[in-house]
Amino acid sequence: MTVPPQPISTAFLLAALGRHVRDDVEQTLKTTGYTLRHLAAIGHLRREPGLSYSELGRRAGITAQSAQATVRQLEERGVVERRTEPGRGRAAELHVTEEGMRLLVSGQDAYAEADAGLRAALGPDACRDLNGLLLQALSARTASPPGPA
């Protein structure tokens, strides 16, 4: 008995493409000594200075402990500065420095390079259409959380 072919999963294709794009961006960022995790933390802190480690972790999809370790690395490199004294139970008021802003530009450049690869593969019209569809899907996902599997 032959099993009929299953339709290709959109979710699988997005995950596979996302993995490749992430690898491309990470590779480009490698020259800076930073990772997407660093870049995400800086981006969140730039938009909303003073986030708690827990909130930063939630937004970046990592644990509060990982967020704390990431921020510590960024502080040591002068990309983020703490404007409050550290202490248990005290919110850390973290701000992005000028060096952090330069890193964000490097991150934008890394994404622009990945975008250029996608445009070369798909063409500008298809990329514009894909962006619209992805924005629509993201909007729908954030408007109502997914139900049980």
N, C-alpha and C positions, 0 to 999 in steps of 0.2 A: 504494500500500500504506500503510495506516495503522499507526502505531506504537501499541501498547497503552499506556495510561497506567501509569506506574510508581507503586508505593506511595510515600507520603510518607516520607521518611527521618527517623527519630527524631533521629539525630545532627544533621541539618540544622536541624530545628526547635529543638533545644536550643541550637545555635550562634546561630541567629537571635534567639531569646528572650534568650540570654545577652548578646548584643551590645546589645539594647535596655535590659536591666536595668543593664548596665555603664554605658551612656550616662546613664541616669537617676541612678545613684549618683554618677558623675563630675560631673554637672550640680549636684547637691545639694552635693557637696564643694567645688565651685568657689568658694563663698563663704568657705571657710576658707583658700584658697590652696594646698591640697594635692590630691594625686591618689590614685587607688587604689594606685599603685606605692608612694607614701609610706606609705599606710595599711597595706599588706601588710608592708612592712619593719618598721614599728613593731610590728605584731601579732606577727611572728615573733620580734623581739627581746624583746618583753614576755614571751612564753612561754619563751624560751630565751636569756637574756642571754649575751653573749660569743660569739655565732656568728661564724664567719669570713665574710669577704666571699663566698668561693666557696660556702659552705653557704647563706648568705642568698640569693645569686643563684639557686642550684638550687631552693630552696623557693619563691622568688617567680617563677621561670620567666624569669629575666633573666641576663645575663652577670655575672661577678664585677666587671668594670669598671663596668657599669651600677649594680650594687649599691653599689659604692664611691662613685660620683657621687651616688646617692640618699642614702646615709648622710651624705655631706658636706653636702648641702642640709639634711638634718634636724639635723645638728650646728649649722650656722650659724643655724638658727631656734630652737635651744634645746629641741628635741623629743627629741633623743638626746644623751647625753654619753659621751665616751670616758674610761675610767678607767685607761688605760695610755698610755704615750707612743707616738706613731706611730713606725714604723720598718720597714724592709724585712724581711720574714720574721717580723715580730712580730705575734702575734694581737691584734686590736683588741678590747678588752673594752668593749662598747657596752651602754649601759643606757638605758631609756626614762625620761624625766623626768616631773615632774607635768604639764608642758605637753603632753607626748606622751600621757599618759593622758587628758587632756581631748580631744585630737584623736581618740583611739580612741572616745570617747563620741560625738563628732561623726560618726564613721564608722558606729557602730552606729545612730545616728539616721538616717543616709542610707539604710542598708539597711532599717531599719524603714519608712521612707517608700516604698521600692520594694516591700517586702512588702505594705504597705497597698494599693498599686495592683494587685498581683496578686490579693489577697483580694477587692478590689472587682470585678475582672474575672471571677474564677473561683468565688468563694465560699469560705468558711472550710473546709468539708469537703473540697472538691476540692484546696485548698492543702495541707491536712494529708495527704491521700492522695498528692499529688505529692511532698511532702517525703519521705514514706516510700519512694516509688519511687526518688527521686533518691539518697537515702542508701543504698538497696540497690545501685543501680548503681555508686555511688562505692566502696562497700565491695568489690564484686566486682572493680572495676578495680584497686584498690590491693592486693587479695589476690593477684592474678596479673596480671603485665604482659601487655599485648596481644601476640598472636602476629604473624607476618609478614602484611602486607597482601595 
